[in-house]
Amino acid sequence: ARAKKYLPEGPGSVFSFGVKSAGELSGREAGEKFINSVQLASHLANIGDVRTLVIHPASTTHRQLTDDQLIEAGVPQDLIRISVGLEDVKDILWDLDQALTVASGRSRS
């Protein structure tokens, strides 16, 4: 209901989420593994490109911050930011799914 109220024309193309590992990986390691596993998306810090872009802020744009500063800034170690491009949505979803599978250590369902 709130999304329809505040975003009447639909949501934007930039969103973020955390990557939780089923194994021994830390949040930072899981985030980095996700970034290294994408095949379609590009690992770039800008947004609004025609290509789908992914970034792991804790190891790139915010790498100079301590763990406490990251928490204070609202940037958890496992955070991934995505700027959705113009590729076919099925291709984007496939890429995100396979990268999450690799990073989380869970099997695809």
C-alpha positions in Angstrom: 0.0 0.0 0.0 2.8 2.4 0.9 4.7 1.7 -2.3 1.6 2.6 -4.4 1.1 5.8 -2.3 4.6 7.1 -2.4 5.7 5.6 -5.8 2.5 5.9 -7.9 4.5 5.4 -11.2 6.3 2.3 -9.8 9.5 1.7 -8.0 12.9 2.9 -9.2 15.5 0.8 -10.8 18.0 0.9 -7.9 17.7 -1.4 -5.0 19.8 -3.2 -2.4 19.8 -6.4 -0.4 22.0 -8.4 1.9 23.6 -11.8 1.0 23.5 -14.4 3.8 25.8 -17.3 3.5 24.8 -20.8 4.5 28.4 -21.7 5.2 31.4 -20.2 7.0 31.6 -16.9 4.9 31.4 -13.5 6.6 28.9 -11.0 5.3 31.8 -9.2 3.5 33.0 -12.5 1.9 29.5 -13.4 0.8 29.0 -10.0 -0.7 32.3 -10.2 -2.6 31.5 -13.7 -3.8 28.2 -12.5 -5.2 29.9 -9.7 -7.1 32.5 -12.0 -8.5 29.8 -14.5 -9.6 27.6 -12.3 -11.7 28.0 -13.0 -15.4 25.6 -10.5 -17.1 25.8 -7.5 -14.7 28.8 -5.2 -14.6 30.7 -4.4 -11.4 30.6 -0.6 -11.5 29.8 2.2 -8.9 27.7 4.4 -11.1 23.9 4.2 -11.6 21.4 4.9 -14.4 23.3 3.0 -17.1 21.7 1.0 -19.8 23.5 -2.0 -18.4 22.7 -3.7 -15.1 25.3 -2.7 -12.5 26.1 -4.3 -9.2 28.4 -3.1 -6.4 29.4 -4.3 -2.9 29.8 -1.0 -1.0 31.7 -2.4 2.0 34.6 -3.4 -0.2 34.4 -0.5 -2.7 32.8 2.9 -2.2 32.8 2.5 1.7 36.0 0.5 2.1 37.7 3.2 4.1 35.1 2.9 6.9 35.6 0.8 10.0 33.0 -1.9 10.8 31.3 0.5 13.4 31.2 3.3 10.8 29.7 1.0 8.2 26.9 0.1 10.7 26.4 3.7 11.6 26.1 4.6 7.9 23.6 1.8 7.3 25.9 -0.2 5.1 26.1 -3.8 6.3 29.0 -5.9 5.3 26.7 -8.1 3.1 25.0 -5.3 1.3 24.7 -5.4 -2.5 23.4 -2.5 -4.6 21.9 -3.1 -8.0 21.0 -0.6 -10.7 18.8 -2.4 -13.2 19.6 -2.0 -16.9 17.7 -2.6 -20.1 18.6 -6.3 -20.6 15.8 -8.8 -20.8 14.4 -9.3 -17.3 14.7 -13.1 -17.5 18.4 -12.7 -18.1 18.8 -10.3 -15.2 16.9 -12.6 -12.9 18.9 -15.6 -14.0 22.2 -13.8 -13.3 21.1 -12.7 -9.8 19.8 -16.1 -9.0 22.9 -17.9 -10.0 25.2 -15.4 -8.2 23.1 -15.7 -5.0 23.3 -19.4 -5.2 27.1 -19.3 -5.4 27.5 -16.6 -2.7 25.0 -18.1 -0.3 26.2 -21.7 -0.7 22.5 -22.8 -1.0 21.2 -24.9 -3.9 18.7 -23.4 -6.4 15.1 -24.1 -5.6 
